[in-house]
Amino acid sequence: MRYVIALGGHAIIPPAEIGTIEQQYAHVATVMRGVGALIEAGHSVVLTHGNGPVVGSILLRGEMARDIVPPMPVYIAVADSEGGIGLMLAQVLHNELVSRGISADIATVVTQTVVSADDPALHSPTKPIGPHMSAEDAARRSREDGWAVREMGPRGWRRIVPSPAPVRLVEAPIITRMVDEGATVIAAGGGGVPVLEDESGRLSGVDAVVDKDWTGAVLACAVKADVFMILMEAEAVYADFGTPSARRINRMSPSQARGLLDSGQLEAGSIGPKLAAAAWAAEECGCRSIICGMGALEAAGDEITGTVIER
């Protein structure tokens, strides 16, 4: 079977850690044991990943050195994170496969994600990026640099950028050819580099961050995946999470998933986009979508547990 597996940014840097490169490699190694088991079992794998903590660090470095080196646009920082995280995933997976006596081609593809110029999200920034700021710094950046800013609790203010929906992946044809020829591909990291496409087909970067789970769903359909898997910290989707009536959901259809999203029974945070993306992929291209914990991947094959969405 062909798997598309989406790793969250916290699979690489958990919230409680500072995120040294040694810590990042250690967490990635845990995930790659499961990926290695899938490949050893004869499955085809495409990996995508979040970049939240990492892209924030890239932007922070640019901000701290702004008097020496001109800061780069957000979309360039996304591309930087695709390359750096992709290298780490590829290297760790290579070593995992070597330990299993498996020789495999692994490639990281810096991927561009086309978004629509008519997407209203481009005019309504919601995605926080970069470091926290004081109210004074936030006001100055808004005034001098045109940043959209928002207060984010007791730690202060942050820059917010648009988060438009992915339309298509520019590199999808070459990714698909590589996978068809037996390669394991790491693609569309951090949701991919958001780009606009004009009537002539020319591309230009846009300062935005695309949701990596939605981009993963588009990637799954593009490569005709049998399974689209989203890894997260919890082991499954729960209705009424955090309450005495919380219940684990093991299986649902896309329409049931949409009903759950509309019901308000889901926990706050990122589970909503994950479930919406998983349901869309299951309905759009007929794959089986699974939302599960990091440890579930190590079970491999049909034994993977979590919340399954399929029509």
C-alpha positions in Angstrom: 0.0 0.0 0.0 1.0 3.6 -0.5 1.1 5.8 2.7 1.3 9.5 3.0 2.3 10.3 6.6 2.1 13.8 8.1 4.3 14.5 11.1 3.4 17.4 13.4 6.0 20.0 14.2 5.8 18.8 17.9 7.0 15.4 16.7 10.3 17.1 16.1 10.4 19.7 18.9 7.9 19.0 21.8 6.6 22.1 23.6 8.6 21.4 26.8 12.0 21.3 25.0 14.3 24.0 23.8 14.8 22.0 20.5 18.6 21.4 20.2 19.5 19.5 17.1 20.4 16.5 19.3 16.8 16.5 20.7 15.3 16.9 17.2 17.3 13.9 15.9 16.3 11.8 18.9 12.6 12.4 18.3 12.8 11.9 14.6 14.5 8.5 15.2 11.6 7.3 17.2 9.2 8.1 14.4 11.4 6.6 11.7 11.4 3.2 13.4 7.7 3.0 12.5 8.4 4.3 9.0 11.2 1.7 8.6 8.8 -1.0 9.6 6.3 0.0 7.0 9.0 0.0 4.3 10.4 -3.3 5.4 6.8 -4.7 5.1 6.8 -3.7 1.5 4.7 -0.5 1.7 5.5 2.7 -0.2 5.8 5.9 2.0 5.7 9.6 1.3 6.4 11.8 4.3 5.3 15.4 5.0 5.9 17.4 8.2 5.0 20.5 10.1 7.6 23.2 10.8 6.0 25.4 13.5 8.8 25.6 16.1 11.6 25.5 13.5 10.3 28.2 11.1 9.8 30.4 14.2 13.5 30.0 15.1 14.6 30.8 11.5 12.6 34.0 11.6 13.9 34.8 15.1 17.5 34.5 13.8 16.7 36.9 11.0 15.1 39.4 13.4 18.0 39.3 15.8 20.5 39.9 13.0 18.4 42.5 11.1 21.0 45.2 11.5 23.7 43.0 9.9 21.8 40.7 7.5 18.5 41.7 5.8 15.6 39.5 7.1 14.1 37.1 4.6 10.4 36.8 3.7 8.3 34.3 5.5 8.0 32.1 2.4 11.8 31.8 2.2 11.9 30.8 5.8 9.4 28.1 5.0 11.6 26.9 2.2 14.6 26.9 4.5 12.7 24.7 7.0 11.7 22.3 4.3 15.3 21.8 3.4 16.7 21.5 6.9 14.0 19.3 8.3 13.9 17.2 5.1 17.6 16.5 5.4 17.2 15.4 9.0 14.2 13.1 8.2 16.0 11.6 5.2 19.3 11.0 7.1 17.6 9.4 10.1 15.4 7.2 7.8 18.4 6.2 5.8 20.2 5.0 8.9 17.1 3.2 10.1 16.8 1.3 6.8 20.6 0.5 6.9 20.1 -1.1 10.3 17.4 -3.2 8.8 19.6 -4.2 5.8 17.4 -2.3 3.4 18.8 -0.2 0.5 16.3 2.5 -0.6 16.3 5.8 -2.5 15.2 8.7 -0.3 14.7 12.2 -1.6 13.6 15.6 -0.1 11.6 17.8 -2.5 11.2 21.5 -1.6 7.6 21.9 -2.6 5.6 24.9 -3.7 1.9 25.1 -2.8 -0.3 27.2 -5.1 -2.9 29.2 -3.2 -5.7 31.3 -4.7 -5.3 35.0 -4.9 -9.1 35.2 -4.2 -8.8 33.2 -1.0 -10.3 35.5 1.7 -7.8 34.1 4.2 -5.1 36.1 2.5 -6.7 39.2 3.9 -7.5 37.9 7.3 -4.2 36.8 9.1 -4.6 34.2 11.8 -1.4 32.1 12.0 1.1 33.2 14.7 4.7 33.0 13.7 8.1 34.1 15.1 8.9 35.3 18.6 6.7 37.0 21.2 7.0 40.8 21.5 6.1 43.6 23.9 3.1 45.8 23.1 5.5 48.6 22.2 7.5 46.5 19.8 4.3 45.1 18.2 3.0 48.6 17.7 6.2 49.7 16.1 6.4 46.7 13.8 2.8 47.2 12.7 3.5 50.9 12.0 6.9 50.6 10.4 6.8 47.2 8.7 3.1 46.7 8.1 2.9 43.6 10.2 -0.4 42.2 11.5 0.0 41.5 15.2 -2.1 40.0 17.9 -1.8 39.7 21.7 -1.2 36.0 22.6 -1.7 35.8 26.4 0.7 36.7 29.1 3.8 36.1 26.9 3.0 39.1 24.8 2.3 39.9 21.2 3.1 37.9 18.0 3.1 38.5 14.3 0.3 36.8 12.5 0.2 35.9 8.8 -2.5 34.5 6.5 -3.1 30.8 6.3 -4.8 30.2 2.9 -6.0 26.8 1.6 -3.8 24.8 -0.7 -5.0 24.4 -4.3 -2.3 22.2 -5.8 1.3 21.3 -5.5 3.6 22.5 -8.2 6.0 19.6 -7.8 3.3 16.9 -7.6 4.1 15.3 -11.0 7.7 14.7 -10.2 6.9 13.6 -6.7 4.5 11.0 -8.1 7.0 9.8 -10.7 9.7 9.3 -8.0 7.3 7.4 -5.7 6.1 5.2 -8.7 9.7 4.3 -9.3 10.2 3.2 -5.7 11.6 6.2 -3.9 10.6 7.3 -0.5 9.9 11.1 -0.8 9.8 13.8 1.8 7.7 16.7 0.4 5.5 19.7 1.1 7.0 20.3 4.5 5.4 23.0 6.6 2.5 23.1 4.2 4.8 23.9 1.3 6.1 27.3 0.2 2.9 29.3 -0.6 2.9 30.8 -4.1 0.5 32.7 -6.3 0.2 31.7 -10.0 -0.7 34.3 -12.6 -2.6 33.8 -15.8 0.7 33.1 -17.7 1.7 30.4 -15.2 4.4 32.5 -13.4 4.8 31.9 -9.7 5.6 34.3 -6.9 6.0 33.7 -3.2 3.5 35.1 -0.7 4.1 35.7 3.1 1.7 33.1 4.5 1.8 29.6 6.1 -0.4 26.8 4.7 -1.8 24.3 7.1 0.4 21.2 6.8 -2.5 18.7 7.3 -4.5 20.2 4.5 -1.5 20.2 2.2 -0.9 16.6 3.3 -4.4 15.8 2.2 -3.7 17.4 -1.2 -0.5 15.4 -1.4 -2.2 12.2 -0.6 -4.7 12.7 -3.4 -2.0 13.7 -5.9 0.1 10.6 -5.3 -3.1 8.3 -5.1 -2.3 7.2 -1.6 -4.2 4.2 -0.1 -3.7 5.6 3.5 -3.3 9.2 4.7 -2.0 9.3 8.2 -1.8 12.3 10.5 0.4 11.8 13.6 -0.2 13.8 16.7 0.4 13.8 20.5 -3.0 12.2 21.4 -3.7 8.6 20.3 -7.1 9.3 18.7 -9.8 11.9 18.2 -12.1 12.4 21.3 -15.5 14.1 21.5 -16.0 16.3 24.5 -12.2 16.1 25.2 -11.2 17.1 28.7 -14.7 16.5 30.2 -16.1 13.6 32.2 -18.2 12.6 29.1 -15.1 12.4 26.8 -15.3 9.5 24.5 -12.8 8.1 22.0 -13.9 7.9 18.4 -12.5 4.9 16.6 -14.2 5.1 13.2 -16.4 7.5 11.2 -17.3 8.4 7.7 -16.5 11.8 6.1 -20.0 13.0 6.6 -19.9 12.0 10.3 -16.6 13.8 10.7 -18.2 17.0 9.3 -21.1 16.6 11.6 -18.7 16.3 14.6 -16.8 19.4 13.4 -20.0 21.4 13.3 -21.2 20.1 16.7 -18.6 21.8 18.9 -17.7 18.6 20.7 -14.1 18.6 19.7 -11.3 19.9 21.9 -9.9 23.3 21.1 -6.6 23.6 19.2 -5.4 21.9 16.1 -7.6 18.8 16.0 -10.3 20.5 13.9 -8.1 21.1 10.9 -6.7 17.6 11.2 -10.1 16.0 11.1 -11.4 18.3 8.3 -8.3 17.5 6.2 -8.6 13.8 6.9 -12.3 13.7 6.0 -11.7 15.7 2.8 -9.0 13.2 1.7 -11.1 10.2 2.4 -14.0 11.6 0.4 -12.1 13.3 -2.4 -9.7 10.4 -3.3 -11.1 7.4 -1.5 -8.1 6.8 0.7 -8.3 5.6 4.3 -7.4 8.5 6.7 -6.0 7.7 10.1 -5.4 10.2 12.9 -3.3 8.6 15.6 -0.5 9.0 18.1 3.2 8.9 17.4 3.6 5.5 19.0 0.9 3.9 16.9 3.0 4.1 13.7 5.4 1.5 15.1 2.6 -1.1 14.9 2.8 -0.8 11.1 0.3 -2.1 8.5 -3.3 -2.8 9.4 -2.6 -2.9 13.1 -2.2 0.9 13.3 -4.7 2.2 15.9 -6.3 5.6 16.1 -9.4 7.3 14.5 -10.1 6.0 11.0 -12.1 8.0 8.5 -13.2 6.3 5.3 -16.2 6.2 3.1 
